[in-house]
Amino acid sequence: MAGGISGGAMPWQQVLALVLAATVVMGSPGPSTISVTAIGAAFGLRASLSYTWGLVLGTIAVLLVVAAGIVGMLASVPGLATVLAILSAAYILYLAFKIATAPPLAERGSMATKPSFLGGFMLAVANPKAYVAIAAVFAGAASQTDALGVSTRLLVLVAMIVAIHVVWLLAGTALARFLRRPLASRVINLVFAATLVLTTALAALR
């Protein structure tokens, strides 16, 4: 009886379950979410939008790759995973350095280097957590007897990717006012940089 009730869940219940799973698994701290929070805190909302959309579109690209089953094919190419891991680690270390050394907002001129769309996109597609988290959520939804279909699951997850990154960005920009003070700016930026490196290392070891 219990199995029949579960199998006969209404579409809105399945959408809600997918949203909750995405929030917990994809929305948890990781290289992408921590980086957008750190960038928002270090550079402010307007200067971080380009980087954020790069992350969003890059993560959506990962979702499409996972849904198409391309990840398994790429994983079978000898040495490719290692090369991607090295490139990802190098860029994340560079980004962490950039965050850690960012000057207080009050001291920045118009020529201050801003995070780029391409940088966000690169981090997203090289983010090890993204593939694991998205694959877990997508596969978990696909394994259930549901009436949503692949296209609906993709649309829901795309919406969640946008929402998750926007929320983390706003959380970061809420700290921006504290970063006009030199000491607070240095401490917060160092904490974010260290957290970015740590979450990336933990994601890579899973």
N, C-alpha and C positions, 0 to 999 in steps of 0.2 A: 504494500500500500504506500509506504514511504517513498519507494522508488518511483511509483506511478505519479505521485504528487510532484516530485522533483522533476520528472521528465516532462510533466504537463505544465510547467511554469509558464506564466504569461510573458509575452515579449517585453513588457515594461519591467518585469521582475528580472529578466535576463540582462536587460540594459543596465539596470541598477547594480546587479552583481558585477557586471563588467566594469562599470565606473568605480565601484568600491575596490575591485582588484587592481585596477590601474592606479588608483590613488595610493594604495598601500605599496605596491611593488614598484611602479614607475615614478611615483612622486616622492619616494624616500630619498634621503641625501645621497648624492653620487657626483661624479665629475661634472655632469651637465648642470644639474640643479645648483650645486655649490658654486660653480663658476659664474652662472648668471646672477646669483645673489651677490657674490663678491664683486663682479663687474658693476652691478647696480649700485652697490655701496661705495665703490671707489670712484666711479665716474658719473653717477647721477642717472636719472631716468632717460632723458633725451639722448644722451651720448651712448646709452646702452641698447637702444632699440634695434639698431642694425645688427649688433652681435646677437641679440636675443632671437631675431627672426632667422639668423643663420643657424642657430641651435635648433629652432623649431623645424625649419625645413630639412635640416640634416637628420633630425630624429624621425621625421616623417619618411625620409628616404630609407632609413634603417627599418622602419615598420614595413614598408613595401618590399624591401629585400627579404625580410623575415617571412612575410606572407607568401612571397613567391617561391620560397624554399631555396633561394640562392645561397644563403649562408652555409648550408651543408655542402654545396658544391665548392664554394671558395675554401672551406675548411680542409677539403681534400687536396688542395694544391700545396705541394711540399714547400715549406719555408714561408709561405705567404702570411700566415698568422703571426709568425715571429717578426717579420718586417713591419706589419701593421702595428704590432704591440710596441715596437721600438719607436716608430714615428709618433704614435699616440703619446708615449711617455715623454718624448723630447718636447712635443708641443705643450703638453700640460705643465712640464717644468718651466718652460719659457713663460707660459701664462701666469703661473704661480709667482715667478720672479717679477713680472710686470705688475701684478697686483700688490705684491709686498713692497715694491719700491714706488708705487704711485704717490705723488705728493698730495697734501691736503687740498680739498676742492677750492678753498679760498686762494691758493697760491698758483692755480693752473691758469695758463694763458690760453688764448684761442688756438695756439699751435700744439697744445698737448696731444699726444698720440692717443687716439680713441680706438677701442676694440672694434674690429671689422666684421662685416657679414661673413666673409670667407673664413675668418678665424673661428667664428661660431660654428659654421657648417663643418669645418675640418674636425673640430673637437667632437661634434655630434656623431659623425660617421666613424670616428676612431675610438669612440667611448665603449669600452668593453662591457660596462654595466647595461648599456642600452640594448644590446643584442640579447643578453641573458634575460633582462626584465621583460622586454617586449615579447620575446619568444615564449616566456612562461605564461604571460597574460593571454596572448593570442592562442597558444596551444590549449590552455586551460578552457577558454571559451569554446574553441572548436571541438573539444572532446565531449562537450555536453550535447544532449539532444535538444536542439533549439530551432526556433523559426527565424532567427535574426539574419542568417546568411553572412557570407564573407564581406560583402560590400557594406552592410550595416555595421558589422564589427569594426571595419576599417574606419568608417566615418566617426564612430564613437571614440575610437582610440586617437584619431587625429584631433578631435575636439579636446580630448583629455591632454594631449601633448601640448596644445596651445595654452590651455588653462593652467596646467602645472607650471610651465615656464613663466607665465605672466605672474602667477602668485609668488613664485620664488624671486622674480625680479622686483616686484613691489615690496617684498620683505627686505630685500637689499637696499632699495632706495629709501626705505624708512629710516635706515641707519645713516644715510648720507649727511644729514644735518650735524651728526656728531663728528664727521670727518673733516669739518672745517677747523677743528682744533688739532694742531700738529701731533701731540702725544696720543690722543685718542685715535687719530687717523692711522698712525704707525702701528699701534697695538691691534686695531681691528683688521687692518690689511694683512698683518703678519699672521693673525689667527685664521683668516680666510685662506691665505696662501697655503698654510700648513694643513688645513682641513681638506683643501682641494687635492693636495698630494696624497694625504692619508686615505681619503675615500677612493681615489684612483687605484692606489696600491691594494686596498681591500677588495675592490671590484675585480682586479686582475687576478687575485689569488683564489677567487671563488671557482 
